[in-house]
Amino acid sequence: MSSHLHSADNINTEGSPLSPYGLIKFLVPSILGVLLFLVPFSTGDTINIGMGLMADGLKALLGEALPAIATLVLCLSVLLTGIVKLTRPGWAREGMLRDLFDVAPLWVIMRSLGALFALMTYFQVGPEIITASFTGGVMLNDLAPVLLTFFFFAAILLPFLVDFGFMEFIGSLVRTPFRIIFGLPGRSAIDATASWMGSGTVGVLITTQQYEQGFYNRREASAIATNFSIVSIAFALLVTSFIGINHLFVPFYLTVVVAGLVAAVIVPRLPPLSRKPNSYYEPAGCQIQEENTGNQNLLRYSLGVAVARAEKAPGPVRLAKLALFNVADIFFGLLPLVIAIGTVALVLAEFTPLFTWLSYPMVPVLEWMQVPEAEAAAPATLVGFADMFLPAVLASDIESELTRFVIACLSLTQLIYMSEIGALLLKSKIPLKLWELVAIFLLRTAITLPIIVVMGHWLVG
């Protein structure tokens, strides 16, 4: 067990006073982290978070240059990976740079595909199935700029939220209900809140870091990443606006939350998640303690654990190095993967009947549930596996308001989108395989669809 946990135990069992320095070191960065990631702001017609406003500002500043920057980053990723794999230079023989560029052959192929798709789309060269505005264009011109700007600030600013005791503080406060209801540590409440207020990808980023640092075991990390990384309120507003149900936003989001919470209780208790071991990532080991071993009240104990963690937090230089590595890992490692997988998924969705064929069994199910236009709605119930926005695109032409409501809610509760969350999970060290992501997606669909339909009939009629 790590030293900072021993010091946490000492603080709480002996009831020694908290040091003013430790308290300040906990409070200042944590309050900043909360303001950046968890406090929603209303800006015009949308709701956003501080970090999201920064990302939007950078996106507006760089504007039309972002697809070109994304293409350059993807090409650099392939170039540097190729140099490291072929020449084994001294600067990449160990440490972070080796982890970044000395990757397995599969990731080399994915990085190359991502760069190739981006070049073809940017210069409009090659087959239309890749370069079309609704396949490669969506990935390069719509998604890549958001990921570049969003992840740039997320990777740099995330330590304020996770490294200075706030996770420990909240985790200790809510550990009992989270253990009873979800079978998870209390600190996973932060992942859920960050996802709801900011972005599902931020939630996955937090979960990945917590797993690699030894604060979640394999089962917990897998369950949290696939059940709590709900899309943000801002994206939910975008979906309702696109699909034409703005006036139903309150019942819509209530339905999403209810269905999502039910799925979060049930899915981790079923295979494949229930079969994940309770072992920790080996390089870190178990670093967590959320048990109150002293006689103090819960608030005092939680504060003690938080201050102990803050006092052991990395210094500015170490934090800066980690932030730079995280940015590089996202730009050179994750972005090519998202572009490659997302483009292939969109090609399959737009140019092949694959999702229509796969959705045939859904038609009688939707008809039995008395969902209007079941045949038109069926493909939209499964196409979300490729990309979270595709169900809204497919359902936008459906006349029935109830059906559009059901599809919009379902698209937000399925969570496993290969163009974003799925790619991020496959690249992470969290032990989830592709077939497991498919199984979890189908489980979440089977569990949330009946709840959404019942609430839809009740709230929309």
C-alpha positions as CSV (number, residue, x, y, z in Angstrom):
1,M,0.0,0.0,0.0
2,S,1.3,3.4,-0.9
3,S,2.7,5.8,1.7
4,H,0.0,8.4,1.2
5,L,-2.6,5.9,2.3
6,H,-0.7,5.2,5.5
7,S,-0.6,8.9,6.2
8,A,-4.4,9.0,5.5
9,D,-4.9,6.3,8.1
10,N,-2.7,8.2,10.6
11,I,-4.7,11.4,10.2
12,N,-8.0,9.7,10.7
13,T,-7.2,7.2,13.5
14,E,-5.3,9.6,15.6
15,G,-7.5,12.6,14.9
16,S,-4.5,14.8,14.4
17,P,-5.2,18.3,13.1
18,L,-5.0,18.9,9.4
19,S,-2.1,21.0,8.3
20,P,-3.0,24.4,6.8
21,Y,-0.6,23.8,3.9
22,G,-2.2,20.4,3.1
23,L,-5.7,21.9,3.4
24,I,-4.8,24.7,0.9
25,K,-3.1,22.3,-1.4
26,F,-6.3,20.2,-1.4
27,L,-8.8,23.1,-1.7
28,V,-7.3,25.4,-4.3
29,P,-6.6,22.9,-7.1
30,S,-9.8,20.9,-6.3
31,I,-12.1,24.0,-6.4
32,L,-10.4,24.9,-9.7
33,G,-11.0,21.4,-11.0
34,V,-14.7,21.4,-10.0
35,L,-15.2,24.8,-11.7
36,L,-13.5,23.6,-14.9
37,F,-15.1,20.2,-15.1
38,L,-18.3,19.9,-13.0
39,V,-20.0,23.3,-12.9
40,P,-22.3,23.9,-15.8
41,F,-22.6,27.3,-17.4
42,S,-25.4,28.5,-19.6
43,T,-24.1,30.2,-22.7
44,G,-26.8,31.3,-25.1
45,D,-28.9,28.3,-25.9
46,T,-26.5,25.7,-24.7
47,I,-25.1,24.4,-21.4
48,N,-21.3,23.9,-21.2
49,I,-18.5,23.5,-18.6
50,G,-15.4,25.8,-18.1
51,M,-13.1,23.4,-19.9
52,G,-15.6,23.1,-22.7
53,L,-15.7,26.9,-23.1
54,M,-11.9,26.9,-23.4
55,A,-12.1,24.2,-26.0
56,D,-14.8,26.1,-27.9
57,G,-12.7,29.3,-27.8
58,L,-9.7,27.4,-29.2
59,K,-11.9,25.8,-31.9
60,A,-13.2,29.2,-32.9
61,L,-9.7,30.7,-32.9
62,L,-8.2,28.0,-35.2
63,G,-11.5,27.5,-37.2
64,E,-11.0,26.2,-40.7
65,A,-7.3,25.2,-39.9
66,L,-8.3,22.4,-37.6
67,P,-8.9,19.7,-40.2
68,A,-5.5,20.5,-41.7
69,I,-3.9,20.4,-38.2
70,A,-5.6,17.0,-37.5
71,T,-4.3,15.7,-40.8
72,L,-0.7,16.9,-40.0
73,V,-0.9,15.3,-36.5
74,L,-2.1,12.0,-38.0
75,C,0.8,12.0,-40.5
76,L,3.3,12.9,-37.8
77,S,2.0,10.0,-35.7
78,V,2.7,7.5,-38.6
79,L,6.1,9.1,-39.4
80,L,7.4,9.1,-35.8
81,T,6.1,5.6,-35.2
82,G,7.8,4.4,-38.4
83,I,11.1,6.0,-37.4
84,V,11.0,4.4,-33.9
85,K,10.0,1.0,-35.2
86,L,12.7,0.9,-37.9
87,T,15.7,2.8,-36.5
88,R,15.2,2.3,-32.7
89,P,16.7,5.7,-31.8
90,G,18.2,6.3,-28.3
91,W,15.5,8.9,-27.3
92,A,12.7,6.3,-27.7
93,R,14.4,3.2,-26.1
94,E,12.7,3.7,-22.7
95,G,10.1,5.7,-20.8
96,M,7.1,7.6,-22.2
97,L,8.4,8.1,-25.7
98,R,8.9,4.4,-26.1
99,D,5.3,3.7,-24.8
100,L,4.0,6.3,-27.3
101,F,5.7,5.2,-30.5
102,D,7.0,1.6,-30.1
103,V,3.5,0.1,-30.4
104,A,2.2,-3.3,-31.6
105,P,1.7,-4.0,-35.3
106,L,-2.1,-3.6,-35.1
107,W,-1.7,0.0,-33.8
108,V,0.8,0.8,-36.5
109,I,-1.8,-0.3,-39.1
110,M,-4.6,1.7,-37.4
111,R,-2.4,4.8,-37.2
112,S,-1.5,4.4,-40.9
113,L,-5.2,3.9,-41.8
114,G,-6.2,7.0,-39.8
115,A,-3.6,9.1,-41.6
116,L,-4.5,7.7,-45.0
117,F,-8.3,8.4,-44.5
118,A,-7.5,11.9,-43.3
119,L,-5.3,12.7,-46.3
120,M,-7.9,11.3,-48.8
121,T,-10.7,13.3,-47.2
122,Y,-8.7,16.5,-46.8
123,F,-7.5,16.5,-50.4
124,Q,-10.7,14.8,-51.7
125,V,-8.7,12.1,-53.4
126,G,-9.8,8.5,-53.7
127,P,-13.1,6.6,-53.5
128,E,-16.2,8.6,-52.4
129,I,-17.1,6.1,-49.7
130,I,-14.1,7.4,-47.8
131,T,-14.1,11.0,-48.8
132,A,-17.8,11.7,-48.6
133,S,-19.0,14.5,-46.3
134,F,-21.0,11.9,-44.3
135,T,-18.2,9.4,-43.8
136,G,-14.6,10.7,-43.8
137,G,-15.9,14.3,-43.8
138,V,-17.8,13.7,-40.5
139,M,-14.6,12.3,-38.9
140,L,-12.1,14.9,-40.1
141,N,-14.2,18.0,-40.3
142,D,-16.7,17.5,-37.5
143,L,-15.2,15.1,-34.9
144,A,-11.4,15.6,-35.2
145,P,-11.6,19.4,-34.4
146,V,-13.7,18.7,-31.3
147,L,-11.4,16.0,-30.1
148,L,-8.2,18.1,-30.7
149,T,-9.4,21.1,-28.8
150,F,-11.4,19.2,-26.1
151,F,-8.7,16.7,-25.3
152,F,-5.9,19.3,-25.3
153,F,-7.5,21.1,-22.4
154,A,-8.8,17.9,-20.7
155,A,-5.4,16.3,-20.6
156,I,-3.7,19.4,-19.2
157,L,-6.4,20.4,-16.7
158,L,-7.5,16.9,-15.4
159,P,-4.9,16.7,-12.7
160,F,-6.7,19.5,-10.8
161,L,-9.7,17.2,-10.5
162,V,-7.9,13.9,-9.8
163,D,-4.5,14.4,-8.3
164,F,-5.2,16.8,-5.3
165,G,-7.6,14.8,-3.2
166,F,-11.0,15.6,-4.6
167,M,-11.6,12.1,-5.8
168,E,-10.7,10.8,-2.3
169,F,-12.9,13.3,-0.6
170,I,-16.1,12.5,-2.7
171,G,-15.2,8.8,-2.8
172,S,-15.1,8.6,1.0
173,L,-18.4,10.6,1.3
174,V,-20.5,8.5,-1.1
175,R,-18.7,5.1,-0.8
176,T,-21.5,3.4,1.0
177,P,-24.4,4.1,-1.5
178,F,-22.1,3.5,-4.5
179,R,-20.9,0.2,-3.0
180,I,-24.5,-0.9,-2.2
181,I,-26.2,0.3,-5.4
182,F,-23.5,-0.2,-8.1
183,G,-20.8,-2.3,-6.4
184,L,-18.3,0.4,-7.2
185,P,-16.0,2.8,-5.3
186,G,-17.5,6.1,-4.3
187,R,-14.9,8.0,-6.4
188,S,-16.6,6.7,-9.5
189,A,-19.3,9.3,-8.8
190,I,-16.7,11.9,-10.2
191,D,-16.5,10.0,-13.5
192,A,-20.3,10.0,-13.8
193,T,-20.6,13.7,-13.0
194,A,-17.7,14.7,-15.3
195,S,-19.4,12.8,-18.1
196,W,-22.9,14.3,-17.5
197,M,-21.5,17.9,-17.3
198,G,-18.7,17.7,-19.8
199,S,-18.2,14.7,-22.0
200,G,-18.3,10.9,-22.0
201,T,-14.7,10.9,-23.3
202,V,-13.6,12.9,-20.2
203,G,-15.2,10.3,-18.0
204,V,-13.3,7.5,-19.8
205,L,-10.1,9.5,-19.6
206,I,-10.6,9.8,-15.8
207,T,-11.4,6.1,-15.4
208,T,-8.3,5.1,-17.5
209,Q,-6.0,7.3,-15.4
210,Q,-7.5,6.0,-12.1
211,Y,-7.1,2.4,-13.2
212,E,-3.5,2.9,-14.3
213,Q,-2.7,4.6,-10.9
214,G,-4.2,1.7,-8.9
215,F,-7.5,3.3,-7.7
216,Y,-9.8,1.0,-9.6
217,N,-9.4,-2.7,-10.1
218,R,-10.1,-4.4,-13.5
219,R,-13.8,-5.1,-12.8
220,E,-14.4,-1.6,-11.5
221,A,-12.6,0.2,-14.3
222,S,-14.4,-1.9,-16.9
223,A,-17.8,-1.3,-15.3
224,I,-17.3,2.4,-14.8
225,A,-16.0,3.1,-18.3
226,T,-18.9,1.2,-20.0
227,N,-21.8,2.3,-17.7
228,F,-21.0,5.8,-16.4
229,S,-19.5,7.6,-19.4
230,I,-22.8,9.0,-20.5
231,V,-22.8,11.8,-23.1
232,S,-22.9,15.3,-21.9
233,I,-25.9,17.5,-21.4
234,A,-24.6,19.7,-24.2
235,F,-24.6,16.8,-26.6
236,A,-28.0,15.7,-25.4
237,L,-29.3,19.2,-26.3
238,L,-27.7,18.9,-29.7
239,V,-29.5,15.6,-30.3
240,T,-32.9,16.9,-29.3
241,S,-32.4,20.0,-31.5
242,F,-31.4,17.9,-34.5
243,I,-34.2,15.4,-34.1
244,G,-36.8,18.1,-33.5
245,I,-37.9,17.4,-29.9
246,N,-36.4,20.4,-28.1
247,H,-39.7,21.0,-26.3
248,L,-39.4,17.6,-24.7
249,F,-35.9,18.0,-23.3
250,V,-36.9,17.7,-19.6
251,P,-38.8,14.4,-20.0
252,F,-36.1,13.3,-22.5
253,Y,-33.2,13.8,-20.1
254,L,-35.2,12.4,-17.2
255,T,-35.8,9.2,-19.3
256,V,-32.1,9.0,-20.2
257,V,-31.1,9.3,-16.5
258,V,-33.6,6.7,-15.3
259,A,-32.7,4.2,-18.0
260,G,-29.0,4.8,-17.6
261,L,-29.1,4.3,-13.8
262,V,-31.0,1.0,-14.2
263,A,-28.5,-0.2,-16.7
264,A,-25.6,0.9,-14.4
265,V,-27.1,-1.3,-11.7
266,I,-27.8,-4.4,-13.8
267,V,-25.1,-4.6,-16.5
268,P,-22.0,-4.8,-14.2
269,R,-23.7,-7.8,-12.5
270,L,-23.9,-9.7,-15.8
271,P,-21.2,-11.3,-17.9
272,P,-18.9,-10.2,-19.4
273,L,-18.3,-7.5,-16.7
274,S,-19.2,-9.7,-13.8
275,R,-16.4,-12.1,-14.8
276,K,-13.7,-9.4,-14.7
277,P,-11.2,-10.1,-11.8
278,N,-10.9,-7.8,-8.8
279,S,-7.1,-7.5,-9.5
280,Y,-5.3,-4.2,-10.0
281,Y,-3.1,-3.0,-12.8
282,E,0.3,-4.6,-11.9
283,P,2.7,-1.6,-12.3
284,A,0.6,0.4,-9.8
285,G,-1.0,-2.2,-7.5
286,C,-3.8,-1.3,-5.1
287,Q,-3.6,2.3,-4.0
288,I,-7.1,2.8,-2.7
289,Q,-8.6,2.9,0.8
290,E,-12.1,4.1,1.4
291,E,-12.8,2.5,4.7
292,N,-13.2,4.7,7.8
293,T,-10.8,3.1,10.3
294,G,-11.1,5.8,12.9
295,N,-13.8,7.1,15.2
296,Q,-14.3,10.5,13.4
297,N,-17.4,11.5,11.5
298,L,-17.5,10.9,7.8
299,L,-16.8,14.4,6.7
300,R,-13.7,14.7,8.9
301,Y,-12.4,11.4,7.7
302,S,-13.0,12.3,4.1
303,L,-11.2,15.6,4.5
304,G,-8.3,13.8,6.1
305,V,-7.9,11.4,3.3
306,A,-8.1,14.2,0.7
307,V,-5.5,16.3,2.5
308,A,-3.2,13.3,2.7
309,R,-3.5,12.7,-1.0
310,A,-2.9,16.4,-1.8
311,E,0.3,16.5,0.3
312,K,1.6,13.6,-1.9
313,A,0.5,15.1,-5.2
314,P,3.2,15.5,-7.9
315,G,5.0,18.8,-8.2
316,P,4.6,21.3,-11.0
317,V,7.4,19.9,-13.2
318,R,6.1,16.3,-12.9
319,L,2.5,17.4,-13.5
320,A,3.7,19.3,-16.6
321,K,5.5,16.3,-18.0
322,L,2.5,14.0,-17.4
323,A,0.1,16.6,-19.0
324,L,2.4,16.8,-22.1
325,F,2.6,13.0,-22.4
326,N,-1.2,12.8,-22.0
327,V,-1.7,15.3,-24.8
328,A,0.8,13.5,-27.1
329,D,-0.8,10.2,-26.3
330,I,-4.2,11.5,-27.3
331,F,-3.0,13.3,-30.4
332,F,-0.6,10.6,-31.7
333,G,-2.3,7.5,-30.3
334,L,-6.0,8.0,-29.9
335,L,-6.9,10.4,-32.7
336,P,-5.6,8.0,-35.5
337,L,-7.6,5.2,-33.9
338,V,-10.8,7.2,-33.7
339,I,-10.5,8.4,-37.4
340,A,-9.7,4.9,-38.6
341,I,-12.4,3.0,-36.7
342,G,-15.0,5.8,-37.1
343,T,-14.5,6.1,-40.9
344,V,-14.9,2.3,-41.4
345,A,-17.9,2.2,-39.1
346,L,-19.6,5.1,-41.0
347,V,-18.8,3.5,-44.4
348,L,-20.5,0.3,-43.2
349,A,-23.5,2.3,-41.9
350,E,-23.9,4.5,-45.0
351,F,-22.8,2.4,-47.9
352,T,-23.8,-1.2,-46.9
353,P,-27.0,-2.8,-45.7
354,L,-25.2,-4.3,-42.7
355,F,-27.0,-2.5,-40.0
356,T,-30.4,-2.9,-41.8
357,W,-29.8,-6.7,-41.9
358,L,-28.7,-6.8,-38.3
359,S,-31.7,-4.8,-37.2
360,Y,-34.4,-7.1,-38.8
361,P,-35.0,-8.9,-35.4
362,M,-35.7,-5.4,-33.9
363,V,-38.8,-4.8,-36.1
364,P,-41.2,-7.2,-34.4
365,V,-39.8,-6.1,-31.0
366,L,-40.6,-2.5,-31.7
367,E,-44.0,-3.4,-33.2
368,W,-44.8,-5.4,-30.0
369,M,-43.9,-2.4,-27.9
370,Q,-46.3,-0.3,-30.1
371,V,-43.5,2.0,-31.4
372,P,-44.8,3.6,-34.7
373,E,-42.8,3.3,-37.9
374,A,-40.9,0.3,-36.4
375,E,-39.3,-0.7,-39.7
376,A,-37.8,2.7,-40.2
377,A,-36.7,2.9,-36.6
378,A,-35.1,-0.6,-36.3
379,P,-31.7,0.3,-38.0
380,A,-31.4,3.4,-35.7
381,T,-31.6,1.1,-32.6
382,L,-28.2,-0.6,-33.5
383,V,-26.3,1.9,-35.7
384,G,-25.3,3.8,-32.6
385,F,-22.5,1.2,-32.1
386,A,-20.7,2.9,-35.0
387,D,-21.2,6.5,-34.0
388,M,-23.4,8.2,-31.4
389,F,-24.9,10.7,-33.8
390,L,-26.0,8.2,-36.5
391,P,-29.2,7.2,-34.8
392,A,-30.3,10.9,-34.7
393,V,-29.4,11.2,-38.4
394,L,-31.4,8.1,-39.4
395,A,-34.4,9.0,-37.2
396,S,-34.7,12.7,-38.2
397,D,-37.0,11.8,-41.1
398,I,-39.3,9.7,-39.0
399,E,-42.7,11.4,-38.6
400,S,-43.7,9.9,-35.2
401,E,-42.6,12.1,-32.3
402,L,-42.7,9.2,-29.9
403,T,-40.4,7.1,-32.2
404,R,-37.9,10.0,-32.5
405,F,-38.1,10.4,-28.7
406,V,-37.3,6.7,-28.2
407,I,-34.4,6.6,-30.7
408,A,-32.9,9.8,-29.3
409,C,-33.0,8.4,-25.7
410,L,-31.7,5.0,-26.7
411,S,-28.8,6.6,-28.6
412,L,-27.7,8.3,-25.4
413,T,-28.0,5.3,-23.1
414,Q,-26.1,2.7,-25.3
415,L,-22.8,4.4,-24.5
416,I,-20.5,2.2,-26.6
417,Y,-19.7,4.2,-29.7
418,M,-16.8,2.9,-31.7
419,S,-16.0,6.2,-33.3
420,E,-15.2,7.7,-29.9
421,I,-15.7,5.8,-26.6
422,G,-15.1,2.4,-28.1
423,A,-11.8,3.5,-29.7
424,L,-10.7,5.1,-26.5
425,L,-11.4,1.9,-24.5
426,L,-9.7,-0.4,-27.0
427,K,-6.6,1.8,-26.8
428,S,-6.6,2.1,-23.0
429,K,-5.1,-0.5,-20.6
430,I,-8.5,-1.3,-19.3
431,P,-9.0,-5.0,-20.2
432,L,-11.9,-4.8,-22.6
433,K,-12.0,-6.7,-25.9
434,L,-14.1,-5.8,-29.0
435,W,-16.5,-8.7,-28.6
436,E,-17.1,-7.6,-25.0
437,L,-17.9,-4.1,-26.1
438,V,-20.4,-5.6,-28.6
439,A,-22.0,-7.7,-25.8
440,I,-22.2,-4.7,-23.4
441,F,-23.8,-2.5,-26.2
442,L,-26.5,-5.2,-26.8
443,L,-27.1,-5.7,-23.1
444,R,-27.5,-2.0,-22.6
445,T,-29.9,-1.8,-25.6
446,A,-32.0,-4.7,-24.2
447,I,-32.2,-3.3,-20.7
448,T,-32.8,0.4,-21.6
449,L,-35.2,0.1,-24.6
450,P,-38.2,-1.2,-22.6
451,I,-37.7,1.5,-19.9
452,I,-37.5,4.2,-22.6
453,V,-40.5,2.9,-24.5
454,V,-42.7,2.8,-21.3
455,M,-41.6,6.3,-20.2
456,G,-42.1,7.5,-23.8
457,H,-45.7,6.2,-23.9
458,W,-46.3,7.9,-20.5
459,L,-44.5,11.2,-21.1
460,V,-45.0,11.7,-24.8
461,G,-48.1,9.6,-25.6
